[in-house]
Amino acid sequence: MAASQLRTIAPLPLPAAPAAPAGRPAPEPRQRILHVFRAPVGGLFRHVLDVARLQIAAGHEVGLFCDANTGGARAEAVLAELAPRLALGLTRVPMRRNPHPRDLTALHGLHGLIRRAAPTVLHGHGSKGGLYARLVPGIAGRPDPVRAYTPHGGSFNYQPGSALHRMYMAAEGILSRRTDVFLFESAYIAGRYRAYVGPTDRLVRIVHNGIDLAEFAPITPAPDPLDLVYIGELREAKGVPVLFEALARIRREQGRALSLLVVGSGPDEAALRACVDRLGLRDAVRFEPPQPIRDALSRGSVMVVPSLAESLPYVILEAAAAAQPLVSTNVGGIPEIFGPAAPALVPPNDVGALASAILRKLDQSPEARSGEAAALSAFIRCRFSMQQMAENGLDGYATARSARE
């Protein structure tokens, strides 16, 4: 699709809700839900897709409004498959990650879509989606849609005290007045909001990311798996240089040349490849483009998540559900995922601690390693249901509307 093109599937009219049989509670009215976000990539995109599909299955009418310039062929294929089921359409317009004059053009496009599609809920995801969904004006003479916001980390992961952090937190404070319900994906981000934006009189819910029962199926290891696998964006904020430094230290101090598969793409790929060369690890590190997570997990004995900042990452939920042995840093909402196993998490940006945790996991007996992984999988099964995630979000919309009325 051309960057300037705006494409929308015509919205369907909203039919009347069926009457409830005598003696039964009335069904929830059908909602017209428009999800607004920027980039169709990563965990945020997966979250929106999961929620949209479940909302459609529950009888609601759904649309997506997102960036036209990111996502690549994989996003195009996924969105093309979903588009026929989107009663409020798939609309893609150019967006920028940081504040930009083009935001006014995107807001104008969103306002026109609201006029045509008449959503009852505007759900903004991430900093840019949350900005658009809450800043766009309503339509005169119509009830204003419920405005929901899920941060997914975003601006809340900037270093506190920095100029950008102060600017974004000030903007969050202003936008809170246009928010009916906060659907935080982790208690960690909810805490960051309280600490740096302040208390709010708006409805607040913690709605953890959830995964499907099929994702608990065991992974069959590939022949001759590498020692370690990293899956995610190729950005320094993900702590990948710290992982490379840990491998170099293990080789230098222990004489062990561990192998690592790096799966992903991102803006810092060239710098990360240069880091591998500088540390003399070219023979140990293999880079590959994004691919299905279970395929990547099957090719490494232990997954390492060296992140410096996170919210509630799907990559850990998916790996833990499949009982993949894990080494991870203690950042963001990751302790909420690990639960009783959280003491095993590693401080971020600590090369020595990460190296020690990797060696401990690799040197465990197969029985001990699989036992720890199975226990974490059982904890995930009890706490992170995809269906519960969707139901809690719908309940948040309904409660916010009732509170407004």
C-alpha positions as a Markdown table, in Angstrom:
| # | Residue | x | y | z |
|---|---|---|---|---|
| 1 | Met | 0.0 | 0.0 | 0.0 |
| 2 | Ala | 1.3 | 3.5 | -0.8 |
| 3 | Ala | 2.3 | 5.5 | 2.2 |
| 4 | Ser | -0.3 | 8.2 | 1.4 |
| 5 | Gln | -3.1 | 5.8 | 0.7 |
| 6 | Leu | -6.0 | 5.5 | 3.3 |
| 7 | Arg | -8.1 | 2.4 | 3.0 |
| 8 | Thr | -11.2 | 1.6 | 5.0 |
| 9 | Ile | -13.7 | -1.2 | 4.7 |
| 10 | Ala | -17.2 | 0.3 | 4.9 |
| 11 | Pro | -18.6 | -0.1 | 8.4 |
| 12 | Leu | -21.8 | -2.2 | 8.9 |
| 13 | Pro | -24.9 | -0.8 | 10.5 |
| 14 | Leu | -25.4 | -1.6 | 14.2 |
| 15 | Pro | -28.3 | -4.0 | 14.6 |
| 16 | Ala | -30.5 | -4.0 | 17.7 |
| 17 | Ala | -29.4 | -6.4 | 20.5 |
| 18 | Pro | -31.7 | -9.5 | 20.7 |
| 19 | Ala | -34.2 | -9.6 | 23.5 |
| 20 | Ala | -33.3 | -11.8 | 26.5 |
| 21 | Pro | -35.5 | -14.8 | 27.2 |
| 22 | Ala | -37.7 | -14.4 | 30.3 |
| 23 | Gly | -35.8 | -15.1 | 33.5 |
| 24 | Arg | -32.4 | -14.6 | 32.0 |
| 25 | Pro | -30.2 | -11.5 | 32.3 |
| 26 | Ala | -30.1 | -9.2 | 29.2 |
| 27 | Pro | -27.1 | -9.8 | 27.0 |
| 28 | Glu | -24.3 | -7.2 | 26.8 |
| 29 | Pro | -25.1 | -4.8 | 24.0 |
| 30 | Arg | -23.0 | -5.2 | 20.9 |
| 31 | Gln | -20.2 | -2.7 | 20.8 |
| 32 | Arg | -18.5 | -1.0 | 17.9 |
| 33 | Ile | -14.8 | -1.0 | 18.9 |
| 34 | Leu | -12.0 | 0.8 | 17.1 |
| 35 | His | -8.5 | -0.1 | 18.1 |
| 36 | Val | -6.0 | 2.7 | 17.5 |
| 37 | Phe | -2.2 | 2.0 | 17.5 |
| 38 | Arg | 0.9 | 2.8 | 15.6 |
| 39 | Ala | 3.2 | -0.1 | 14.5 |
| 40 | Pro | 1.8 | -3.5 | 13.5 |
| 41 | Val | 4.8 | -5.3 | 15.0 |
| 42 | Gly | 5.8 | -7.0 | 18.2 |
| 43 | Gly | 3.9 | -7.8 | 21.3 |
| 44 | Leu | 1.5 | -4.8 | 21.0 |
| 45 | Phe | 0.4 | -6.0 | 17.6 |
| 46 | Arg | -0.1 | -9.5 | 18.8 |
| 47 | His | -2.2 | -8.1 | 21.7 |
| 48 | Val | -4.4 | -6.1 | 19.5 |
| 49 | Leu | -5.0 | -9.0 | 17.1 |
| 50 | Asp | -5.8 | -11.4 | 19.9 |
| 51 | Val | -8.3 | -9.0 | 21.5 |
| 52 | Ala | -9.9 | -8.0 | 18.1 |
| 53 | Arg | -10.4 | -11.7 | 17.1 |
| 54 | Leu | -12.0 | -12.5 | 20.5 |
| 55 | Gln | -14.2 | -9.5 | 20.4 |
| 56 | Ile | -15.4 | -10.4 | 16.9 |
| 57 | Ala | -16.1 | -13.9 | 18.1 |
| 58 | Ala | -18.1 | -12.5 | 21.0 |
| 59 | Gly | -20.4 | -10.7 | 18.5 |
| 60 | His | -18.9 | -7.2 | 18.6 |
| 61 | Glu | -18.0 | -5.1 | 15.5 |
| 62 | Val | -14.3 | -4.1 | 15.4 |
| 63 | Gly | -12.0 | -2.0 | 13.3 |
| 64 | Leu | -8.2 | -1.2 | 13.3 |
| 65 | Phe | -6.5 | 2.2 | 12.7 |
| 66 | Cys | -2.7 | 1.9 | 12.4 |
| 67 | Asp | 0.5 | 3.0 | 10.6 |
| 68 | Ala | 0.9 | 2.4 | 6.8 |
| 69 | Asn | 4.7 | 2.4 | 6.8 |
| 70 | Thr | 5.7 | -0.3 | 9.3 |
| 71 | Gly | 5.1 | -4.1 | 9.7 |
| 72 | Gly | 6.4 | -5.3 | 6.3 |
| 73 | Ala | 5.1 | -8.3 | 4.5 |
| 74 | Arg | 4.2 | -10.3 | 7.6 |
| 75 | Ala | 1.9 | -7.6 | 8.9 |
| 76 | Glu | 0.4 | -7.1 | 5.5 |
| 77 | Ala | -0.4 | -10.9 | 5.3 |
| 78 | Val | -1.9 | -11.0 | 8.8 |
| 79 | Leu | -4.0 | -7.8 | 8.3 |
| 80 | Ala | -5.2 | -9.0 | 4.9 |
| 81 | Glu | -6.5 | -12.3 | 6.5 |
| 82 | Leu | -8.3 | -10.3 | 9.3 |
| 83 | Ala | -9.7 | -7.5 | 7.1 |
| 84 | Pro | -12.8 | -9.2 | 5.9 |
| 85 | Arg | -14.0 | -9.7 | 9.5 |
| 86 | Leu | -13.4 | -6.0 | 10.4 |
| 87 | Ala | -16.9 | -4.4 | 10.3 |
| 88 | Leu | -15.4 | -1.0 | 11.1 |
| 89 | Gly | -12.6 | -1.4 | 8.6 |
| 90 | Leu | -8.9 | -1.6 | 8.4 |
| 91 | Thr | -7.5 | 2.0 | 8.0 |
| 92 | Arg | -3.8 | 2.6 | 7.6 |
| 93 | Val | -2.2 | 6.1 | 7.4 |
| 94 | Pro | 1.4 | 7.3 | 7.8 |
| 95 | Met | 2.4 | 7.8 | 11.4 |
| 96 | Arg | 5.7 | 8.7 | 13.1 |
| 97 | Arg | 7.1 | 7.2 | 16.3 |
| 98 | Asn | 7.9 | 10.5 | 17.9 |
| 99 | Pro | 5.7 | 13.7 | 17.9 |
| 100 | His | 5.5 | 15.1 | 14.3 |
| 101 | Pro | 3.4 | 17.6 | 12.3 |
| 102 | Arg | 2.0 | 14.6 | 10.4 |
| 103 | Asp | 0.2 | 13.7 | 13.6 |
| 104 | Leu | -2.4 | 16.3 | 12.6 |
| 105 | Thr | -3.0 | 14.5 | 9.3 |
| 106 | Ala | -3.5 | 11.2 | 11.1 |
| 107 | Leu | -5.9 | 12.8 | 13.6 |
| 108 | His | -7.9 | 14.2 | 10.7 |
| 109 | Gly | -8.1 | 10.7 | 9.1 |
| 110 | Leu | -9.2 | 9.2 | 12.5 |
| 111 | His | -11.8 | 11.9 | 13.0 |
| 112 | Gly | -13.3 | 11.1 | 9.5 |
| 113 | Leu | -13.3 | 7.4 | 10.3 |
| 114 | Ile | -15.2 | 8.1 | 13.6 |
| 115 | Arg | -17.8 | 10.1 | 11.7 |
| 116 | Arg | -18.4 | 7.2 | 9.3 |
| 117 | Ala | -18.0 | 4.2 | 11.6 |
| 118 | Ala | -19.6 | 5.6 | 14.7 |
| 119 | Pro | -17.6 | 3.5 | 17.2 |
| 120 | Thr | -18.9 | 3.2 | 20.8 |
| 121 | Val | -15.4 | 2.5 | 22.1 |
| 122 | Leu | -12.0 | 4.0 | 21.1 |
| 123 | His | -9.2 | 1.9 | 22.5 |
| 124 | Gly | -5.7 | 3.4 | 22.1 |
| 125 | His | -2.7 | 1.1 | 22.4 |
| 126 | Gly | 0.8 | 2.4 | 23.1 |
| 127 | Ser | 1.8 | 6.0 | 23.4 |
| 128 | Lys | 0.9 | 7.1 | 19.9 |
| 129 | Gly | -2.3 | 5.2 | 19.8 |
| 130 | Gly | -3.3 | 6.5 | 23.2 |
| 131 | Leu | -2.6 | 10.0 | 22.0 |
| 132 | Tyr | -4.8 | 9.7 | 18.9 |
| 133 | Ala | -7.6 | 7.9 | 20.6 |
| 134 | Arg | -7.9 | 10.4 | 23.4 |
| 135 | Leu | -7.1 | 13.6 | 21.6 |
| 136 | Val | -9.3 | 13.2 | 18.5 |
| 137 | Pro | -12.5 | 15.2 | 18.8 |
| 138 | Gly | -15.9 | 13.5 | 19.1 |
| 139 | Ile | -18.7 | 14.1 | 16.6 |
| 140 | Ala | -21.2 | 16.9 | 17.5 |
| 141 | Gly | -24.6 | 15.6 | 18.3 |
| 142 | Arg | -23.5 | 12.0 | 19.0 |
| 143 | Pro | -22.6 | 10.3 | 22.3 |
| 144 | Asp | -18.8 | 10.3 | 22.8 |
| 145 | Pro | -17.3 | 6.9 | 22.6 |
| 146 | Val | -15.7 | 5.3 | 25.7 |
| 147 | Arg | -12.0 | 6.1 | 25.5 |
| 148 | Ala | -9.8 | 3.3 | 26.7 |
| 149 | Tyr | -6.0 | 3.3 | 27.0 |
| 150 | Thr | -3.4 | 0.5 | 27.3 |
| 151 | Pro | 0.1 | 1.9 | 27.4 |
| 152 | His | 2.2 | -1.3 | 26.6 |
| 153 | Gly | 5.2 | 0.3 | 28.2 |
| 154 | Gly | 5.9 | 3.0 | 25.6 |
| 155 | Ser | 6.7 | 6.4 | 27.1 |
| 156 | Phe | 6.7 | 4.9 | 30.6 |
| 157 | Asn | 9.9 | 3.1 | 29.9 |
| 158 | Tyr | 11.9 | 6.3 | 29.3 |
| 159 | Gln | 14.6 | 7.1 | 32.0 |
| 160 | Pro | 12.8 | 9.0 | 34.9 |
| 161 | Gly | 14.2 | 12.5 | 35.2 |
| 162 | Ser | 15.1 | 12.8 | 31.5 |
| 163 | Ala | 13.6 | 15.7 | 29.5 |
| 164 | Leu | 11.7 | 13.2 | 27.3 |
| 165 | His | 10.3 | 11.4 | 30.3 |
| 166 | Arg | 9.1 | 14.7 | 31.9 |
| 167 | Met | 7.5 | 15.8 | 28.6 |
| 168 | Tyr | 5.7 | 12.5 | 28.0 |
| 169 | Met | 4.5 | 12.3 | 31.6 |
| 170 | Ala | 3.1 | 15.8 | 31.5 |
| 171 | Ala | 1.3 | 14.8 | 28.3 |
| 172 | Glu | -0.1 | 11.7 | 30.0 |
| 173 | Gly | -1.4 | 13.9 | 32.8 |
| 174 | Ile | -3.3 | 16.1 | 30.3 |
| 175 | Leu | -4.6 | 13.2 | 28.3 |
| 176 | Ser | -5.9 | 11.5 | 31.5 |
| 177 | Arg | -8.8 | 14.0 | 31.4 |
| 178 | Arg | -9.9 | 12.4 | 28.1 |
| 179 | Thr | -9.6 | 8.9 | 29.4 |
| 180 | Asp | -12.6 | 6.8 | 30.6 |
| 181 | Val | -10.7 | 3.7 | 31.6 |
| 182 | Phe | -7.0 | 2.7 | 31.9 |
| 183 | Leu | -6.5 | -1.0 | 31.0 |
| 184 | Phe | -2.9 | -1.4 | 32.2 |
| 185 | Glu | -1.3 | -4.6 | 31.0 |
| 186 | Ser | 0.9 | -5.0 | 34.1 |
| 187 | Ala | 0.9 | -3.8 | 37.7 |
| 188 | Tyr | 4.3 | -2.4 | 37.0 |
| 189 | Ile | 3.1 | 0.1 | 34.4 |
| 190 | Ala | 0.2 | 1.0 | 36.6 |
| 191 | Gly | 2.7 | 1.8 | 39.3 |
| 192 | Arg | 4.8 | 3.9 | 37.0 |
| 193 | Tyr | 1.7 | 5.9 | 36.1 |
| 194 | Arg | 1.0 | 6.6 | 39.8 |
| 195 | Ala | 4.6 | 7.5 | 40.5 |
| 196 | Tyr | 5.3 | 9.8 | 37.6 |
| 197 | Val | 1.8 | 11.1 | 36.4 |
| 198 | Gly | 0.0 | 11.0 | 39.7 |
| 199 | Pro | -3.3 | 9.6 | 41.1 |
| 200 | Thr | -6.3 | 9.5 | 38.8 |
| 201 | Asp | -10.0 | 9.5 | 39.4 |
| 202 | Arg | -10.6 | 7.5 | 36.2 |
| 203 | Leu | -11.4 | 3.8 | 36.2 |
| 204 | Val | -8.2 | 1.7 | 36.4 |
| 205 | Arg | -7.9 | -2.1 | 35.6 |
| 206 | Ile | -5.0 | -4.4 | 35.4 |
| 207 | Val | -5.6 | -6.6 | 32.4 |
| 208 | His | -2.6 | -8.9 | 31.9 |
| 209 | Asn | -1.7 | -10.1 | 28.5 |
| 210 | Gly | -3.0 | -13.6 | 27.9 |
| 211 | Ile | -2.1 | -16.6 | 25.7 |
| 212 | Asp | -4.0 | -19.5 | 24.2 |
| 213 | Leu | -4.1 | -23.1 | 25.5 |
| 214 | Ala | -2.5 | -24.3 | 22.3 |
| 215 | Glu | 0.7 | -22.4 | 23.2 |
| 216 | Phe | 1.3 | -24.8 | 26.1 |
| 217 | Ala | 2.1 | -27.6 | 23.8 |
| 218 | Pro | 5.7 | -28.8 | 24.3 |
| 219 | Ile | 8.3 | -27.8 | 21.8 |
| 220 | Thr | 10.2 | -30.5 | 20.0 |
| 221 | Pro | 13.9 | -29.6 | 20.0 |
| 222 | Ala | 15.6 | -29.3 | 16.6 |
| 223 | Pro | 18.6 | -31.5 | 15.8 |
| 224 | Asp | 21.8 | -30.0 | 17.3 |
| 225 | Pro | 20.3 | -27.0 | 19.0 |
| 226 | Leu | 22.5 | -24.0 | 19.9 |
| 227 | Asp | 23.2 | -23.3 | 23.5 |
| 228 | Leu | 21.2 | -20.0 | 23.7 |
| 229 | Val | 18.5 | -18.2 | 21.7 |
| 230 | Tyr | 17.5 | -14.5 | 21.8 |
| 231 | Ile | 14.2 | -13.5 | 20.2 |
| 232 | Gly | 13.1 | -9.9 | 19.9 |
| 233 | Glu | 13.9 | -6.4 | 18.5 |
| 234 | Leu | 17.5 | -5.6 | 17.7 |
| 235 | Arg | 17.7 | -2.6 | 19.9 |
| 236 | Glu | 20.3 | -1.7 | 22.6 |
| 237 | Ala | 17.4 | -1.1 | 25.0 |
| 238 | Lys | 16.7 | -4.8 | 24.8 |
| 239 | Gly | 20.1 | -5.4 | 26.5 |
| 240 | Val | 21.5 | -7.4 | 23.6 |
| 241 | Pro | 25.0 | -5.9 | 24.0 |
| 242 | Val | 25.0 | -7.0 | 27.6 |
| 243 | Leu | 24.3 | -10.6 | 26.4 |
| 244 | Phe | 27.2 | -10.4 | 24.0 |
| 245 | Glu | 29.5 | -9.1 | 26.8 |
| 246 | Ala | 28.4 | -12.0 | 29.0 |
| 247 | Leu | 29.3 | -14.5 | 26.2 |
| 248 | Ala | 32.7 | -12.9 | 25.8 |
| 249 | Arg | 33.3 | -13.1 | 29.6 |
| 250 | Ile | 32.3 | -16.8 | 29.7 |
| 251 | Arg | 34.7 | -17.5 | 26.9 |
| 252 | Arg | 37.5 | -15.5 | 28.4 |
| 253 | Glu | 37.1 | -16.6 | 32.0 |
| 254 | Gln | 35.7 | -20.1 | 31.7 |
| 255 | Gly | 37.1 | -21.2 | 28.3 |
| 256 | Arg | 33.6 | -22.1 | 27.1 |
| 257 | Ala | 32.5 | -20.9 | 23.6 |
| 258 | Leu | 28.7 | -20.9 | 23.9 |
| 259 | Ser | 26.7 | -20.6 | 20.7 |
| 260 | Leu | 23.8 | -18.1 | 20.4 |
| 261 | Leu | 21.0 | -17.7 | 17.8 |
| 262 | Val | 19.7 | -14.1 | 17.5 |
| 263 | Val | 16.3 | -13.9 | 15.9 |
| 264 | Gly | 14.8 | -10.5 | 15.1 |
| 265 | Ser | 15.2 | -7.2 | 13.3 |
| 266 | Gly | 15.5 | -3.6 | 14.4 |
| 267 | Pro | 17.2 | -0.2 | 14.1 |
| 268 | Asp | 20.4 | -1.3 | 15.9 |
| 269 | Glu | 21.2 | -4.4 | 13.9 |
| 270 | Ala | 24.3 | -3.0 | 12.2 |
| 271 | Ala | 25.7 | -1.8 | 15.6 |
| 272 | Leu | 25.0 | -5.2 | 17.2 |
| 273 | Arg | 26.7 | -7.0 | 14.4 |
| 274 | Ala | 29.7 | -4.7 | 14.9 |
| 275 | Cys | 29.7 | -5.5 | 18.6 |
| 276 | Val | 29.9 | -9.2 | 17.9 |
| 277 | Asp | 32.9 | -8.6 | 15.6 |
| 278 | Arg | 34.6 | -6.4 | 18.2 |
| 279 | Leu | 34.2 | -9.0 | 20.9 |
| 280 | Gly | 35.5 | -11.8 | 18.7 |
| 281 | Leu | 32.2 | -13.7 | 18.7 |
| 282 | Arg | 31.5 | -14.0 | 15.0 |
| 283 | Asp | 32.0 | -17.8 | 15.2 |
| 284 | Ala | 29.5 | -18.1 | 18.1 |
| 285 | Val | 26.6 | -15.8 | 17.2 |
| 286 | Arg | 24.2 | -16.4 | 14.3 |
| 287 | Phe | 21.7 | -13.7 | 13.2 |
| 288 | Glu | 18.4 | -14.6 | 11.5 |
| 289 | Pro | 15.3 | -12.5 | 10.6 |
| 290 | Pro | 12.0 | -12.7 | 12.5 |
| 291 | Gln | 10.3 | -16.1 | 12.3 |
| 292 | Pro | 7.6 | -18.1 | 14.2 |
| 293 | Ile | 8.6 | -18.1 | 17.9 |
| 294 | Arg | 8.2 | -21.9 | 18.4 |
| 295 | Asp | 10.5 | -22.5 | 15.4 |
| 296 | Ala | 13.1 | -20.3 | 17.0 |
| 297 | Leu | 12.7 | -21.7 | 20.5 |
| 298 | Ser | 13.3 | -25.3 | 19.2 |
| 299 | Arg | 16.8 | -24.3 | 18.0 |
| 300 | Gly | 18.1 | -23.1 | 21.4 |
| 301 | Ser | 18.5 | -25.0 | 24.7 |
| 302 | Val | 17.9 | -21.9 | 26.8 |
| 303 | Met | 16.2 | -18.6 | 25.9 |
| 304 | Val | 17.8 | -15.4 | 27.2 |
| 305 | Val | 15.9 | -12.1 | 27.8 |
| 306 | Pro | 18.5 | -9.5 | 28.7 |
| 307 | Ser | 16.1 | -6.5 | 28.5 |
| 308 | Leu | 16.8 | -3.2 | 30.2 |
| 309 | Ala | 13.1 | -2.2 | 30.2 |
| 310 | Glu | 9.9 | -4.1 | 29.5 |
| 311 | Ser | 6.2 | -4.0 | 30.3 |
| 312 | Leu | 4.7 | -7.6 | 30.1 |
| 313 | Pro | 6.5 | -9.2 | 27.2 |
| 314 | Tyr | 4.7 | -11.8 | 25.2 |
| 315 | Val | 7.9 | -13.5 | 24.2 |
| 316 | Ile | 8.4 | -14.6 | 27.8 |
| 317 | Leu | 4.8 | -15.7 | 28.2 |
| 318 | Glu | 5.0 | -17.8 | 25.0 |
| 319 | Ala | 8.3 | -19.4 | 25.9 |
| 320 | Ala | 7.4 | -20.0 | 29.5 |
| 321 | Ala | 4.0 | -21.6 | 28.5 |
| 322 | Ala | 5.9 | -24.0 | 26.2 |
| 323 | Ala | 8.2 | -24.9 | 29.1 |
| 324 | Gln | 11.3 | -23.4 | 27.5 |
| 325 | Pro | 14.2 | -23.0 | 30.0 |
| 326 | Leu | 14.6 | -19.2 | 30.6 |
| 327 | Val | 17.1 | -16.7 | 31.8 |
| 328 | Ser | 15.7 | -13.2 | 32.2 |
| 329 | Thr | 16.4 | -9.8 | 33.7 |
| 330 | Asn | 14.3 | -8.4 | 36.6 |
| 331 | Val | 12.6 | -5.5 | 34.8 |
| 332 | Gly | 9.1 | -4.1 | 34.3 |
| 333 | Gly | 6.3 | -6.7 | 34.7 |
| 334 | Ile | 8.6 | -9.7 | 34.2 |
| 335 | Pro | 8.4 | -10.6 | 37.9 |
| 336 | Glu | 4.6 | -10.8 | 37.5 |
| 337 | Ile | 5.1 | -13.5 | 34.9 |
| 338 | Phe | 7.6 | -15.4 | 37.0 |
| 339 | Gly | 5.6 | -15.3 | 40.2 |
| 340 | Pro | 7.3 | -17.6 | 42.8 |
| 341 | Ala | 10.3 | -18.0 | 40.5 |
| 342 | Ala | 11.0 | -14.3 | 40.4 |
| 343 | Pro | 14.0 | -14.6 | 42.8 |
| 344 | Ala | 16.0 | -16.2 | 39.9 |
| 345 | Leu | 15.7 | -13.1 | 37.8 |
| 346 | Val | 18.9 | -11.2 | 37.0 |
| 347 | Pro | 19.6 | -7.5 | 37.6 |
| 348 | Pro | 19.6 | -5.6 | 34.3 |
| 349 | Asn | 22.8 | -4.3 | 32.7 |
| 350 | Asp | 24.9 | -6.7 | 34.9 |
| 351 | Val | 27.3 | -8.7 | 32.7 |
| 352 | Gly | 28.6 | -10.8 | 35.5 |
| 353 | Ala | 25.2 | -11.7 | 36.9 |
| 354 | Leu | 23.9 | -12.6 | 33.5 |
| 355 | Ala | 26.9 | -14.8 | 32.7 |
| 356 | Ser | 26.5 | -16.6 | 36.0 |
| 357 | Ala | 22.7 | -17.2 | 35.4 |
| 358 | Ile | 23.4 | -18.5 | 32.0 |
| 359 | Leu | 26.0 | -21.0 | 33.2 |
| 360 | Arg | 23.8 | -22.1 | 36.1 |
| 361 | Lys | 20.9 | -22.9 | 33.7 |
| 362 | Leu | 23.1 | -24.7 | 31.2 |
| 363 | Asp | 24.9 | -26.7 | 33.9 |
| 364 | Gln | 21.7 | -27.9 | 35.6 |
| 365 | Ser | 20.8 | -31.5 | 35.2 |
| 366 | Pro | 18.2 | -32.1 | 32.5 |
| 367 | Glu | 15.7 | -33.1 | 35.2 |
| 368 | Ala | 16.2 | -30.0 | 37.2 |
| 369 | Arg | 16.0 | -27.7 | 34.2 |
| 370 | Ser | 12.8 | -29.2 | 32.8 |
| 371 | Gly | 11.3 | -29.2 | 36.3 |
| 372 | Glu | 11.8 | -25.5 | 36.8 |
| 373 | Ala | 10.4 | -24.9 | 33.3 |
| 374 | Ala | 7.3 | -27.1 | 33.9 |
| 375 | Ala | 6.6 | -25.3 | 37.2 |
| 376 | Leu | 6.7 | -21.9 | 35.5 |
| 377 | Ser | 4.4 | -23.2 | 32.7 |
| 378 | Ala | 1.9 | -24.3 | 35.3 |
| 379 | Phe | 1.9 | -20.8 | 36.9 |
| 380 | Ile | 1.4 | -19.2 | 33.5 |
| 381 | Arg | -1.6 | -21.5 | 32.7 |
| 382 | Cys | -3.3 | -20.3 | 35.9 |
| 383 | Arg | -2.7 | -16.6 | 35.6 |
| 384 | Phe | -2.5 | -15.5 | 31.9 |
| 385 | Ser | -5.6 | -16.6 | 30.0 |
| 386 | Met | -6.3 | -15.0 | 26.6 |
| 387 | Gln | -10.0 | -15.4 | 27.1 |
| 388 | Gln | -9.9 | -13.8 | 30.5 |
| 389 | Met | -7.9 | -10.9 | 29.0 |
| 390 | Ala | -10.6 | -10.2 | 26.4 |
| 391 | Glu | -13.4 | -10.5 | 28.9 |
| 392 | Asn | -11.7 | -8.2 | 31.4 |
| 393 | Gly | -11.3 | -5.6 | 28.7 |
| 394 | Leu | -14.9 | -5.7 | 27.6 |
| 395 | Asp | -15.9 | -5.4 | 31.3 |
| 396 | Gly | -13.7 | -2.4 | 31.6 |
| 397 | Tyr | -15.5 | -0.7 | 28.7 |
| 398 | Ala | -18.9 | -1.5 | 30.1 |
| 399 | Thr | -18.0 | -0.3 | 33.6 |
| 400 | Ala | -16.5 | 2.9 | 32.2 |
| 401 | Arg | -19.7 | 3.6 | 30.3 |
| 402 | Ser | -21.9 | 3.0 | 33.3 |
| 403 | Ala | -19.7 | 5.3 | 35.4 |
| 404 | Arg | -20.0 | 8.0 | 32.8 |
| 405 | Glu | -23.8 | 7.6 | 32.6 |
